[in-house]
Amino acid sequence: MYGWLLISTYLRRKLAPLFAALAVTLCTFMVVTVISVMSGFIEELRRSAKKLTGDLIVTGLGGPLTDYEALSGRLVALPDIDAATPVVRGFGLLQIGDFAKPVALVGVRPGELDRVMPYVETLLWDGTETPRRGGTFPPGLLRQAGSTLTLPDAPGDDDPWGWLVEQGAEPPPAVVIGVEVNPRHTRDEAGRYDPANALSGWGVSLIVAPPDLTQLGERKPARRRVVVVNEFKSGLYQVDEQTVFVPFDWLQSAVEMQEKNFFPEYDELGRPLGDPVVRPAGASELLLKTAPGVDLSAAQRAVEVVCAAYAAEAGVFTPRVTTWEQQHGRFLSAVENERFLIVMLFVIVSGTAVVMVASTFYMIVLEKTRDIGLLRAIGASRRSVTGMFLGYGLAIGVIGAGLGVTGAVVLVTQLNPVQDWIAATFGWRMWDPRTYFFDEIPARINAVETGAIAAGAVVSSVLGAVIPAVFAARVDPIRSLRYE
């Protein structure tokens, strides 16, 4: 009991222990804040990476996935799979005026795609805010056009697409481009894109590379005028700066994956022999959405079993099945490693708290040698003296960790309002949305990590008190009573 009374007295009457507690507070505050910002950053990256990828991806090996409709039906019949959609991938060159940009083309069926991933949710414009040549689009028309990849008719006499379609000609394909594909875009201080610079309603040229790039010199690439009907933003820059969604059937034909008749043999004069063989239509991938609550690894194993059976029946290579995490694994693991490195550096810096506690307690031991000797003389055991100083360290750790975690939680939860206040008061912004792809500082408090950091701070404080506590316990009571 007397030990805790002495600890309480020292904490209230001595300044040095308060400095030690302050060191623990600052170190805890620093580590919790940094790890919360890094965790929020990684969480946003993971959410954005998953958004337009699909939970599972089935990819053909040695060629496209043939009979993909039947395979898709088998996979959706699994209890682990909710929805599936085929996609065709290709490469092309998008020409916008004098600007040309290589792009990754993704042929999709928008209705099916939106059941697998939140595709429509990523569309930026709905027509109410986007000026175009000659006027504005009726409300909701751009969202409708982007969600169907068609040029829908507008109500009334005004046809917003009429100037893009020649008299009697077939309407050009509708495409949706990543927001960073557009070279005209700028962002304001809040990170918002200026709708005046949107390409919605523009006709642009798209050159589609042939499926076999070795034939690029022999075959003329397919060139087609297309209409940008909307733009999307997934939040992952690598996707938004190079991806263009186009109609599935159109791209399938452009890269020669449609159903096609061919002759397997020819004679010396180049005449076909025998009957033509039908080559079934193909797709590059199947994107799958897992059922709610299903373990992703378990779903992956179930899909692999079905794909192996499909490959054995069709006589093709077994398709590869990957999760969205494996698809973006190299990128996500690099960011995770950077997070681990930064946290370790700050943990090492936080070792200052241990040194501060140890030096503070050593000074107290020297200063209170007579008091320690008196305690030993009236019967206090060495274990009691050691426990008193360890309890002293525990008290400092609990106080410092509690204040540090409280301060960090308050700052992290109010980080963006604090940044806005600093920007309004001093004209300086830590996180500039015009530079970073996230509009706000992505900070997230993780209760488990925060609790572990607080526990580590308390343990560090106790460890810092070990050596002074042992030194105090070894004080000779007779010599210490003579100590001046």
DALIN-V987668 format. One record per run of one state. SS is the DSSP state (alpha for helix, beta for strand, coil for the rest). FROM is the first residue (numbers start at 1). TO is the last residue. If there is no record, write none. Layout:
ss:from:to
SS:FROM:TO
SS:FROM:TO
This chain:
ss:from:to
coil:1:1
alpha:2:13
coil:14:15
alpha:16:51
coil:52:55
beta:56:59
coil:60:64
beta:65:66
coil:67:67
alpha:68:76
coil:77:80
beta:81:96
coil:97:98
beta:99:108
coil:109:109
alpha:110:116
coil:117:119
alpha:120:122
beta:123:123
coil:124:130
beta:131:132
coil:133:134
beta:135:136
coil:137:140
alpha:141:148
coil:149:161
alpha:162:164
coil:165:172
beta:173:178
coil:179:186
beta:187:187
coil:188:192
beta:193:193
coil:194:194
alpha:195:197
coil:198:201
beta:202:208
coil:209:212
alpha:213:215
coil:216:221
beta:222:232
coil:233:236
alpha:237:240
coil:241:242
beta:243:247
alpha:248:254
coil:255:259
beta:260:262
coil:263:264
beta:265:266
coil:267:271
beta:272:273
coil:274:276
beta:277:279
coil:280:281
beta:282:283
coil:284:284
beta:285:290
coil:291:295
alpha:296:314
coil:315:319
beta:320:323
alpha:324:327
coil:328:328
alpha:329:349
coil:350:351
alpha:352:367
coil:368:368
alpha:369:377
coil:378:381
alpha:382:413
coil:414:414
alpha:415:426
coil:427:446
alpha:447:473
coil:474:476
alpha:477:481
coil:482:484
